[in-house]
Amino acid sequence: MSHVDTVDMTSQAPRYATAGDYVQLMKPRIMMLVVFTGLAGLVSAHGVTGVAINPVMAAIATLAIALGSGAAGAINMWYDADIDAVMKRTSTRPIPSGAVPRGEALAMGLVMSGVSVLLMWMASNVVAAFLLAFSIAYYGWFYTMLLKRRTPQNIVIGGAAGAFPPVIGWAVVTGSAPLDAWLLFAIIFFWTPPHFWALSLLAHGEYKKANVPMLPVTHGAKSTRNHILVYTLLLAPLALAPVFTGLGGVIYGITAALLGVVFVKFAVDVWRSDAGAVPVQPEGAKAAKRMFAFSILYLFVLFAALLVEHGAGLYFNVAGIL
């Protein structure tokens, strides 16, 4: 009997699906971040290399990135429906709520995967199409099916899936993935663990109930707080690396420096707190919430700085001066 067949979610009364339910299957919040960082990679590649791309083809390629993200989200929700049904914050999602049959979610994910990769190939090149296909498989299969339920390092290793969009965007323009593209990958890769671990400190009881081996469940809150601080301390200087390669200019450099200081400050606050304690302590929970909320703003503003510099013609190269 398969993983899907063993799940019983009959306790929830079925309801009719709406268009919004199918949108939710695609994890729209994650999709927006994926599209934004992918677009930042695309625009930065054009700004750095001077390689032109047809605006229509660029729009189609961006749509392909969005569809690919949505496809991976639908596959994730199909496989994790049993976990979602147990956890309070996810129990109202389309599948555990009874709105969308699991088979439909899987079919939707697979079809969207194929369409997104085909669109990317037609609009750009085989390298970008391959990277998109690989990122979908990485999130939908490697992270969701192999890592998430087996190791507390699930977020660390699986975080690579969300780090591919700027590399894909870069490949759309140039057909290649140079160092600058992988620097953007590395920034998202090191950002992901402290971002999700801050959330897991708040929801560790839910993860424990669902038998998901998140770090607070397997190693405790103190170890998780230590890990958050270490990854944030690694991320802050890493985010400045694009200034030294010429990818980031004055605006990006100042933005990355200021954001890094604030992010480290929030990480220190979490490290010094009792976030994740049982029973929940208000001050600790507040510190984790602040860091989680700021982490989203951090990544958005950091990549927005690149978009402004390379998209609005405000780039000034300070690499030579430094």
N, C-alpha and C positions, 0 to 999 in steps of 0.2 A: 504494500500500500504506500502511496507517495506521501510526501510532506503535505501536499495540498489536501489530500483525501482525509487525513487524520484530524483536521481541524474542525471543531464544532462551534459554530457561532449562531446557533438557533435561538440563543437566549434573547437576541435583539429582534424586535418585530420588524419585518421588512417594510421598506418605504419606497416610493417611486423616486427614481433618479432624476436629477435636474442637470442642466448644462453645467451648473456650478460644481456638481459632484465630479464630472469628468475632468473639469479644469483642476479640481483639487487632486485628482489622481496624478497629475503632472507635477505636483509640488511647486506651485507658481512662485513662492518666495525664493526658493532655491534657484528656480529657472531665471528669475530676474537678475540675481547675482551672477549667475553663469553667463547670461547674455551680456551683462555689463562688463565683466572682466574679459570676455571674448572680444567685445567691441574695442575695449582698450588695447588689447593686443593687436588687433587689426589696424587701428588708427596709428598706434605707435610704430608699427612696422612700416607703414607708409611714410610717416614723418622721419624716421631714421634712415631708411634706404632710398626714399624718393621714388620707389616703384609705385606706379599708378594702378588703380583698380577701378573698373567700371562700377559706378554707384549702384546700378541695378543688381549686378552680380554680388556686390558687397552686401546688399540688403538680403538677397536670397541666401547667401552663406550664413548671415546672422540668423535668419529664420531657421536654417538647418541646425545651427547650434541650439536654438531654443527647442526645436522638435526633438533633438537628441537628448537634451536634458529632461524634457517631459517624458520621453520614452523610458529612460532609466528610472525616473520617479515612479512611473506606472508599474514597471517590473518589480521595483522595490516594494511597493504597496501590495502587489499580488503575493509576493513571497512572505512578507512580514505581517500579513493580516492577522495571524494568530497572536503575535506580540502586540499589535495595535489594539486588539480587542481587550487585552488584559490591562494595558496602561491607560490611566484616566485621561491624559492629555491627547491621546490618539484614538480613543474609543469611538469618537464621532466621525472618524474618517469614512469615506464612501463605502469601503468593503465591510468593515466590522459593523457599521450602522445598518447594513442590509440594503443599501441603495444600489450598489453595483456588484454584480456577480464576479467572482474571482476570475472566471474564464474570460470575461469581457476585458478585465483589466490587463490580463496577460496578452490577449490578442491585440489590444490597443497598443501596448508597449512594443510588441514585436513589429507590428505594422509601421508604427512611427519610427522605429529604429531603422528599418529598411528605407523608408521614404527620406529620412533626414540624411542618411549617408549618400543615397543616390543624388539628392539635391546638392549636397556639398560637392560631390564629384563633378556634377554637370556645371556648377557655378564657379568652381575654382580649380582644384587639382587633386590628384590621387593622394598626395601626402596629407592634405587637410582632411580628406575623406577617411583615410586610414586612421588618423589620430582621433577623429570623431567616433568611428566604429570601436576603436580600442577603448576610449573613455566610457562609452556606453556599456561595453562588456565588463570593464573593470568595476564599475559601480553596480551594475545589475547582477553580475555573477560573482566576481572575485570578492568584492566587499560584502554584498548582501547575503550571498549563499555560503561563502567559505569563511569569511573573517568575523563577521558581526557576532555570531553565536559561539565562537571558539576561542577568541583571544582578547584580553584587555587592551591590546595594541590595535584593535580594530579601527579606531579613529585615526591613529597615526599612519598606518599602512593604507587604509582605505581613503585617507584624505587626498591621495594623489588623484583620485577621480575628479574631484572638484577643482584641482589645480591645472587641468589640461586646457580649459577654454582660452586663456591668452596665447598659449602655444598654437592652438588650432587657428585662432584669429591671425596670428603672425604667418602661419603657413598658407593661409588663404591668399595673402598678398605676395609672398615670396616663393612659395613652394618649398620652403625649408624651415628649420627650427634652430636658429643660432643661439649663442650664449644668452643674449638679452631675453629671448623668449623663455628660456629655462630659468632665468632669474625670477621672472614673474611667476613661473610655476613654483619655484622654491618659496617665494613669499607666501603664496596661498597655502602651500604644503605645511609650513611651520606655523601659519596662523590658525589652521584648522584645529589642532589639538587643544590649545587653551580656550578657543571659542566653544567647542563642544564639551570640554571638561567642566567649564564654568556652569553650563546647563546641567550636566550630569550630577554636579554637586547638589543641585536643587531637586533633581528627580531621581536620585539614587535608589530610593525606596521603590519607585515604579520599575526601574530596570531590574532590581533584585526580584521583584514579584514576577517579572516576565522572563527570568533566568537569562538575562543578557549580561555578559561579563564585562560591564563597563568598569573602568579603573577604580571608582569609589567603592564598587561592590566587591572587587577582588583584592584590592590593596588598601582600601580605607581612604577616608577623607584627607588625612594629613599627607599621605603619599601623593594624592591627586593635586593638592595645593602646591606641593613641591614641584611636581611635573609642570604645572601651569606656569610657575615662576621661571623655571629653566627654559621652557620653550619660548616664553615672552622675551627673556633676556637674549636668546639667540635670534629671535625675529627682529628686534629693534635695529641692530646694526645691519642685518641682512637687507632690510628694507632700504637702506642707504646705498647699497651696492650699485643700483642702476645709475646713480650720480657719477660714479667713477668709471663706468663703461661708456658714458655718453648717452645712455637711454633717457635718464632723468635730468632735467635742467634745474634752474634756480627754484621755480615754483614747487617742483616735486621734492627737491632736497629739503627745503624749509618745511614743507608739509610732512614729509617722512620723519624728520627730526622731532618736530613738535608732537606728532601723533605717537611716536615711539616713546617719548618721555611720559606721556599721559597713560599709555597702555601699560608700561612698566609700573607706574604708580598704582594702577588698579590691580595689577598682578601682585604687588607687594601687599596691598590691602587685603586681598584674598588670602595670601600666604600667612599673614599675621592674624587672620580671623579664625573663627571656628566654623566656617562654611562647610556644610555637609554633616554637621554633628547631629546626633540623634539623642534626644528630641531636637527638632529644628530650633536654632537660636536666631532671633530676628536680625541681629547685627551681621552675623555671618551670611545669612540668606541675602541680606541687602547688598553686601559686598559682592557676592557671586552674581546677583542680578545686574548690578552696575557694570561689572566687567563683561558679562554676556552682551548687554545692550551696546556698550561702547565698542566691542569687537566688531560688530556689524558696521557701525559708523566708520571705524578705522579702515576696514578694507574698502568700503565705498569711496571715502574721501581720498585715500591713497591712489586708487586707480582713476578717480576723477581728475586728479592732478595731472596724470599722464594724458588723459583725454583733452584737457584744457591746453596743455603745452603743445601737443602735436596736432590737435584738431583745430585750435583757434590761432595757431601761428605765434604762440607766446613762448616758444622754447628758446632758452639761452643756455648754451653748453658751457658748463663750468668745469668739465673734466680736465681740460687743458690747463686751467688755472690751478686746479688742485694738484 
